[in-house]
Amino acid sequence: MPGTHANRMLAAAAIAGIASIPVAVAAAGQRSAPLMALAVGFFAVAIIIALLGTNLPLQRNARADLDSAGRVWGWGNSLLATLAYGWGAAAMLAVYGLSALSWRHWWQYGAGMILFATLAYFCARYALGDRHMQPTRAGLRMLAAMAFAQAAFVIGGLAYLIGSGALDTPKDDWAANHIFLTGGIILALISTVSLLTYGKLAARSATPVT
């Protein structure tokens, strides 16, 4: 599991996510894009701080490798991804379920993000195995491969969202686009930073520090 400091930052990010939901609902009710940007941005800053707090110590510690820090790396980043998907689901369901905005696909995307959050959590549990045992290199490679696939998928989605001009819309899906854009950027950063950390840990595993 993540260290105590990382746990505190993860908890702070979760609290920020919860706090951002009523602000997002209020923004939807007022049809205020600036207020919506403030709500989603508040969560984004909190989870990025938690991301750096989870990964930077592992990157800077010359003695951290896959054997000593693989579980911390795997759980920390998987829980951040789970939180990001969970926040996206809660924001989508709350914004369209509790405001006057109308968009027919809101519940489908909300349900989809719940599914991704569940998969992120349980795939990490499967890959890392029993918490009392050292995770296998194969399990850690599986998580790294998932991070790479997630990065490719999310970056592709962001490219489409931005390139298609969907962000500039008078329709009621404008709020969903704020959630998609923010969640996509967060997940792309989680995937990228996680892979960078994995690369450093793997390199140290191949070249022991003396």
N, C-alpha and C positions, 0 to 999 in steps of 0.2 A: 504494500500500500504506500501512497505518497507520504513523505515526511510530515512532521507536525506543522512546520511553516507552510508547506504547500497545501496541507489540509485547511489551514486557516484561510488562505487566499482563495481556495476553491469554495469554501463556505461563504466568504465575502462576495464572490462572484454570483453564487446562487441567490444570496439575499438581494444583490443588485438586480438580478433577473426578475425576481418576484416583485421588487419595488417598481420596476419599469413597466409592468403589465397594466396597472390602473392608469398610469400616465399615457400609455399607448391607447387605451380605450377612450380616455378623455380627448386625446388628439383626434381619434377617429370621429368622435361625436361632434367635435368642433370643425372637422375637416381641415385640420391644421397640419400641414406637412412639416413646418419647423418644429412644432411640439413633438411630432412623431419621431423626427430625426433626433431630438434631444433624448427621448425615451430609449430608442434602440441604441443610440450612441453611448448612453450611460452604461448599459450592459456590456457593450463591446469593449469599452475601456477597462471595466472590471475583469472581464475574462481574459483579456490580453495581458493584464498585469499578472493574473494567476498563471497564464501560460509561460510567461518569462520566469516567474518565480519557481515553476516546476522544472524548467529545462536549463536555465542558465547555470544553476549550481552543478548540475550533472556535466555540462559542457566544460566548466572551468576546473572541476576536480580531476586532476591528472591521474588519480588512482581509481576513478569510477570506470567500470567496464560492464560488459553484459552480464557477467556473473554476479557482481556486487550490486549493480544498479538497474538490472534489466526489469525487475518487477516494479520498482519505483517509476521508471520510464514508462512502462506499459500501462500501469494503472493510472498514473497521473494524466497522461494524454488521452487515454480512453474515457476517463471520467469527464475531462473537459469537453470532448466531443459529445458525450452523452448529454451533458448539461446544455451545450449549444443546440442540439436537436430538440431537447425537451423545452428549452426556452422558446424556440421557433414554433413548436406545436402550441404551447400555452398562449403565446402572443397571437397566433393566427386564430385560434378558437375563441379567445376572449374578445379580440377586436371585432370579429364579424358576428360573434354570438351575443355580444352585449352592447353593440352600437347600432346605429341606423344604416351603416354601410351594407350594401348588398352585392355579393359576388358568389356565383353559384359553385365555385370550386373550393371555397374556403375549408370546408370540412374534410375534403379529400386530401388536401395538402397537409392539414393539421394531423389527420390520421396517419399519413405517410411519414411525417416527422416523428410521431410517436413510435412507429415501427422502426425507423432508423435509430432512434435513441435506445430502444430495447436491443436491437442487434449489436450496436456498439458496445453496450455493457456486457451482454452475454458472450459475445465473441471474445472479448478480453478475458472474461472468466475462463473460457474454454482454453484459450491460447496460453494463459499464464498458469493454469492448473492449480493444484492445492497450494494455499498460501503458506503452508509450513514447509514447502519444498521449493527448490530452485527451479525457476521456469526453464524450459528447454530452449536451446538455440533455434530449433524449428518453430517453436511457438512464438518466439520474438520475431523471427523472420516473417511469420504469418501476419503479425500486427504491423510490421513495417510495410509489407506488401499492401495491406488494407489501407494504410495511410497514403501510400502512393496512388492507389486506385481512387481513393476519396478526393485527393488533391486534383487529379485529372478530371474527375466528374464535376467537381465543384467549380473549378476554373473554367471548364467548358460551359457550364451553366451561367456563370457570371459574364462570360464573353457574349453569350446569346442575349442575356438580359440587357446588357449595356448596348450591344451592337444593334439590336432590333428596335431600339427606341422605346421599349416598353416602359422605361422609367418616366417618360414624358407623356402621361396619359390623363385625360379628364375623367376616366371611368373610376368606379369604386375599388378597383384592384390596386390603386395607388398605394394603399396601406400595406397590402400584401407584398408589393414590390420593395417597400422599405424593409420588411422582414426578410425577404429573400436576399436582398443585397447585403444587409448586415450579417445575416447568418452565413451567407456564402463566403464573405470576407473572413469571418471568424474561423470557419472550418478550413479554409485555404491556409490561413496562418497556422492553425493547430497542426495540420498535416505537414506543412513545410518545416516548421520548427522541430516537430517531432522527428522527422526524417533526418534533419541535421544532427540532432542529438544522438539518434541511433547510429549514424555514421561514425561519430566520434567514439561512442562506446564500443562499437565493433572494431574500430581501428586499434583501440587500446587493448582489446581482447586478443588481437593478433600480435600486438607488440607490447609485451608486459613492461610496466614501468620499473626501473631499477633504482 
